[in-house]
Amino acid sequence: MSPDTGPLHAEPMSTAPFGLNDAHFPARAPQRLEVSFEFSPPKTEAAERTLWETVTRLTPLRPTFFSVTYGAGGSTRQRTHETVVRLKKETGIDPAAHLTCVAATRGEIDDVARAYWDAGIRHIVALRGDPPGGIGGKYTPHPGGYANAAELIAGLKKIGPFQISAAGYPEKHPDSANNEADLDNLKRKVDAGAERCITQFFFEAEDFLRFRDRAATVGVNVPIVPGIMPVSNFQGIQKMAGGCGSKVPSWLAHLFDGLDEDAETRRMIAATVAGDLCRRLQSEGVEQFHFYTLNRADLTFAICHLLGVRPQRSPS
Ligand SMILES: Cc1cc2nc3c(=O)[nH]c(=O)nc-3n(C[C@H](O)[C@H](O)[C@H](O)COP(=O)(O)OP(=O)(O)OC[C@H]3O[C@@H](n4cnc5c(N)ncnc54)[C@H](O)[C@@H]3O)c2cc1C
């Protein structure tokens, strides 16, 4: 750089990026964060290759578990099962199978759960699921089915001592009349046997922290794990957020403004935004993070690195 084209500001540059300095994140004893990674079952051979490349990259981070989603209306029942079983066999990391109540009788859902138990799968992410037309429509339980996640959890516990994770909503579920009703529902899920609450994605740390405080006041005494969605496709996230009641703040729109044709910069922004969110939560004592990977490794890996989660040798 020639003197003529040097920086216009006179301030000395900080050696650390904003938000990553010791004042914001004081040194502390090394802490092993727990991370978990969510995948969806692949639909095509190409998608399957991408997923297993992702799994190969993320496995050395030794997540607490991998989880695999269950398509609307049970549409991925078989593929979810196959993916979960393969994860168990090939990675040595405990997988969790998502399971919903939609479009099935209790007996059918119990059969799916028994098949997991027989395959050695001990962790279920138990969900109600959305109405077949997507969120926004009125949810009607299947006649003879489980009415909601709390009922499903109680049913699963009768089949075997599964470890159960349930969903939570920092900005409340769109079907809940208010925060109080939403927390009552979360408490019912914990009382039925959920041992962990994984949250819907959100972008403001304060929304999560207030939710965590409210949950504690109603006696929800299980870990509340933030669901982190690294955003690199802004339009896609806006659509998804509209569907599940998460706010997309205007500052996030501003950050992605003008980058429609610039995927590389979008990815850098995505890692920065999600990394910042995680570190803010970490500074408030959060020690577990669940990543919505969208079956891609790069952003999740980068954010884990920022958080100090590094590849480990597998125990021999
Ligand atoms: C971590 C995570 C993973 C997910 N994975 C999947 C997946 O794999 N597949 C999928 O299809 N969807 C998935 N979802 C989406 C989820 O299915 C939807 O958000 C769904 O609309 C609600 O599911 P739930 O388990 O929270 O429902 P529930 O906890 O049963 O309840 C949802 C809402 O219904 C109302 N409600 C429930 N019970 C009662 C009651 N007794 N009285 C009054 N109101 C009641 C409340 O308003 C409540 O907030 C996931 C969500 C999260 C956060």
The ligand as an SDF file (V2000), in Angstrom:
LIG
                    3D

 53 58  0  0  0  0  0  0  0  0999 V2000
  -35.3460  -28.3830   17.2140 C   0  0  0  0  0  0  0  0  0  0  0  0
  -36.5300  -28.5530   16.2900 C   0  0  0  0  0  0  0  0  0  0  0  0
  -36.5680  -29.6420   15.4270 C   0  0  0  0  0  0  0  0  0  0  0  0
  -37.6650  -29.8320   14.5660 C   0  0  0  0  0  0  0  0  0  0  0  0
  -37.6650  -30.9180   13.7300 N   0  0  0  0  0  0  0  0  0  0  0  0
  -38.7430  -31.1440   12.9540 C   0  0  0  0  0  0  0  0  0  0  0  0
  -38.8030  -32.3310   12.1210 C   0  0  0  0  0  0  0  0  0  0  0  0
  -37.8580  -33.1150   12.0710 O   0  0  0  0  0  0  0  0  0  0  0  0
  -39.9180  -32.5280   11.3660 N   0  0  0  0  0  0  0  0  0  0  0  0
  -40.9750  -31.6560   11.4090 C   0  0  0  0  0  0  0  0  0  0  0  0
  -41.9760  -31.9060   10.7010 O   0  0  0  0  0  0  0  0  0  0  0  0
  -40.9520  -30.5360   12.1740 N   0  0  0  0  0  0  0  0  0  0  0  0
  -39.8690  -30.2670   12.9500 C   0  0  0  0  0  0  0  0  0  0  0  0
  -39.8440  -29.1450   13.7430 N   0  0  0  0  0  0  0  0  0  0  0  0
  -40.9680  -28.2010   13.6880 C   0  0  0  0  0  0  0  0  0  0  0  0
  -42.1050  -28.5640   14.6530 C   0  0  0  0  0  0  0  0  0  0  0  0
  -42.6850  -29.7910   14.2620 O   0  0  0  0  0  0  0  0  0  0  0  0
  -43.1150  -27.4360   14.6060 C   0  0  0  0  0  0  0  0  0  0  0  0
  -42.5740  -26.2750   15.1850 O   0  0  0  0  0  0  0  0  0  0  0  0
  -44.5020  -27.7310   15.1520 C   0  0  0  0  0  0  0  0  0  0  0  0
  -45.3900  -26.6950   14.7180 O   0  0  0  0  0  0  0  0  0  0  0  0
  -44.5900  -27.7890   16.6680 C   0  0  0  0  0  0  0  0  0  0  0  0
  -43.9650  -28.8850   17.1710 O   0  0  0  0  0  0  0  0  0  0  0  0
  -43.7740  -29.0430   18.7720 P   0  0  0  0  0  0  0  0  0  0  0  0
  -43.1980  -30.3470   19.0140 O   0  0  0  0  0  0  0  0  0  0  0  0
  -43.1450  -27.8440   19.3300 O   0  0  0  0  0  0  0  0  0  0  0  0
  -45.3450  -29.0510   19.1910 O   0  0  0  0  0  0  0  0  0  0  0  0
  -46.0650  -29.0140   20.5910 P   0  0  0  0  0  0  0  0  0  0  0  0
  -45.1400  -28.7420   21.6970 O   0  0  0  0  0  0  0  0  0  0  0  0
  -46.9590  -30.1880   20.7070 O   0  0  0  0  0  0  0  0  0  0  0  0
  -47.0380  -27.7850   20.4640 O   0  0  0  0  0  0  0  0  0  0  0  0
  -47.0430  -26.7860   19.4870 C   0  0  0  0  0  0  0  0  0  0  0  0
  -48.0970  -25.7480   19.8990 C   0  0  0  0  0  0  0  0  0  0  0  0
  -49.3720  -26.3690   19.8880 O   0  0  0  0  0  0  0  0  0  0  0  0
  -50.1500  -25.8860   20.9480 C   0  0  0  0  0  0  0  0  0  0  0  0
  -50.4890  -26.9620   21.9060 N   0  0  0  0  0  0  0  0  0  0  0  0
  -49.8800  -28.1610   22.0320 C   0  0  0  0  0  0  0  0  0  0  0  0
  -50.4640  -28.8830   23.0050 N   0  0  0  0  0  0  0  0  0  0  0  0
  -51.4630  -28.1260   23.4970 C   0  0  0  0  0  0  0  0  0  0  0  0
  -52.4440  -28.3120   24.5060 C   0  0  0  0  0  0  0  0  0  0  0  0
  -52.5160  -29.4360   25.2330 N   0  0  0  0  0  0  0  0  0  0  0  0
  -53.3150  -27.2910   24.7400 N   0  0  0  0  0  0  0  0  0  0  0  0
  -53.2570  -26.1570   24.0520 C   0  0  0  0  0  0  0  0  0  0  0  0
  -52.3450  -25.9200   23.0630 N   0  0  0  0  0  0  0  0  0  0  0  0
  -51.4750  -26.8790   22.7900 C   0  0  0  0  0  0  0  0  0  0  0  0
  -49.3170  -24.8250   21.6310 C   0  0  0  0  0  0  0  0  0  0  0  0
  -49.6160  -23.5870   21.0510 O   0  0  0  0  0  0  0  0  0  0  0  0
  -47.9260  -25.2200   21.3050 C   0  0  0  0  0  0  0  0  0  0  0  0
  -47.0370  -24.1650   21.3840 O   0  0  0  0  0  0  0  0  0  0  0  0
  -38.7580  -28.9070   14.5800 C   0  0  0  0  0  0  0  0  0  0  0  0
  -38.7010  -27.7890   15.4340 C   0  0  0  0  0  0  0  0  0  0  0  0
  -37.6080  -27.6000   16.2780 C   0  0  0  0  0  0  0  0  0  0  0  0
  -37.5670  -26.3920   17.1790 C   0  0  0  0  0  0  0  0  0  0  0  0
  1  2  1  0
  2  3  1  0
  2 52  2  0
  3  4  2  0
  4  5  1  0
  4 50  1  0
  5  6  2  0
  6  7  1  0
  6 13  1  0
  7  8  2  0
  7  9  1  0
  9 10  1  0
 10 11  2  0
 10 12  1  0
 12 13  2  0
 13 14  1  0
 14 15  1  0
 14 50  1  0
 15 16  1  0
 16 17  1  0
 16 18  1  0
 18 19  1  0
 18 20  1  0
 20 21  1  0
 20 22  1  0
 22 23  1  0
 23 24  1  0
 24 25  2  0
 24 26  1  0
 24 27  1  0
 27 28  1  0
 28 29  2  0
 28 30  1  0
 28 31  1  0
 31 32  1  0
 32 33  1  0
 33 34  1  0
 33 48  1  0
 34 35  1  0
 35 36  1  0
 35 46  1  0
 36 37  1  0
 36 45  1  0
 37 38  2  0
 38 39  1  0
 39 40  1  0
 39 45  2  0
 40 41  1  0
 40 42  2  0
 42 43  1  0
 43 44  2  0
 44 45  1  0
 46 47  1  0
 46 48  1  0
 48 49  1  0
 50 51  2  0
 51 52  1  0
 52 53  1  0
M  END
$$$$
